[in-house]
Amino acid sequence: MTMTAASTRKRGLNATLIVVCQSMQALAFGGIALFLPLIREDIGISPSQAGLLAAAGTFTYALMQIPSGYLSDRFDPKRLFVAGLVGTNLLSLSFALLDSYGWLVANQAISGIFRALVFAPGLMLISRQFRPDRRATAMGLYVAGGFSSNILLNALGPALVGPLGWRWLMILFAASGMLVLLAFAKLGDPAPPKTGAKPPTWADARELLSHRAVWLAGFIQFVRLAVVTGIAFWLPSLIVEDKGYSLAVAGAVVAIGAALTAPSNFLGGWVSDRLGRPLAVVGVSLGVLAVTIFLIPLVDSLPALIAVIAVNSIFLQLYFGPLFAVPLQYVGTANTGLVTGFSNFCANLGGVTFSFGLGAFKDATGSFDAGLWALSGMCAAALAVTWLISRLPAEDRH
């Protein structure tokens, strides 16, 4: 049965509000990364301490992924999504009001718990606004919102931080996020129910999470977010401290990267759905990332640096939707929230490792080079794991 025009418009409104909510809450994390040189100077912290600041939130975010996915399968994802956004925006507001390093770390650790209630429920909400054969497209569109907001942040942030300061900008981000959230809470619908599906039991969870494809895809997820978080958090500092350019230049370069990453999220999902070959999209992306990350320490001229980062940015999240879709091909979609939660748990372990690890490499060696080459090697290893998934026997498919 085809959807009526009114139903189609309603789903379009729901999808738009979900993406904008995701986009606004991503400003807070992106703001901390962009303004990190100023925050470090203001608070008086080292690169390793700054890495711990990033890792604290990512660690609790990772720990909450499986519980968040499990809850999303059992309860209304909209309520979880709204609760997560309220907590995230309030903690972004309080971050701007704190002066103690210890309290800032605690703030980010608690924020990670609430951000976890945004991710898996949000993915479920937007996936149910699309047909089942457009799942990767929906997932890519969801995460594209966060990168879209980074374009605005990195283009205007360096200009606004002078007259306003980083604290007032963080307050502005939190207030804007709350306004968008109110619109979604009022106008957005709960997720359409999954017909014929029952909430997972713990026995179901153990069976799902023991599948080889789920674990192999989990390793690739570890690498994916290690790259995304490490580069997103440290790229402005790398451009300023290692390459010797200004914060304005760093903001412009990051904005260019975000402008290329945002549409690639959607494009990767669309290509994957059209070809029916998500692993091909994953493999090509990992190969390009391995090469471009290896090259970043070797280029110093601004045009060459922009070119390498631009190519890297296109493939940085091109395989986001396809990668989340891969394990579902093997275990089915009845408990998408649980599988998605496990995938993002693995991803955020990678984010924790390299958001802190790149800062530790910087402290130990005086540059980010060794950390970037380690990331490049991880991409090569993930490419090999992609091949292993492609060799799984056909009977392993759901």
Secondary structure as GFF3:
##gff-version 3
##sequence-region A 1 398
A	DSSP	alpha_helix	5	34	.	.	.	ID=ss1
A	DSSP	alpha_helix	36	43	.	.	.	ID=ss2
A	DSSP	alpha_helix	47	63	.	.	.	ID=ss3
A	DSSP	alpha_helix	65	74	.	.	.	ID=ss4
A	DSSP	alpha_helix	77	95	.	.	.	ID=ss5
A	DSSP	alpha_helix	101	127	.	.	.	ID=ss6
A	DSSP	three_ten_helix	132	134	.	.	.	ID=ss7
A	DSSP	alpha_helix	135	187	.	.	.	ID=ss8
A	DSSP	alpha_helix	202	208	.	.	.	ID=ss9
A	DSSP	alpha_helix	212	237	.	.	.	ID=ss10
A	DSSP	pi_helix	238	242	.	.	.	ID=ss11
A	DSSP	alpha_helix	247	275	.	.	.	ID=ss12
A	DSSP	alpha_helix	278	295	.	.	.	ID=ss13
A	DSSP	three_ten_helix	296	298	.	.	.	ID=ss14
A	DSSP	alpha_helix	302	316	.	.	.	ID=ss15
A	DSSP	alpha_helix	320	331	.	.	.	ID=ss16
A	DSSP	alpha_helix	336	365	.	.	.	ID=ss17
A	DSSP	alpha_helix	369	390	.	.	.	ID=ss18
A	DSSP	three_ten_helix	394	396	.	.	.	ID=ss19
###
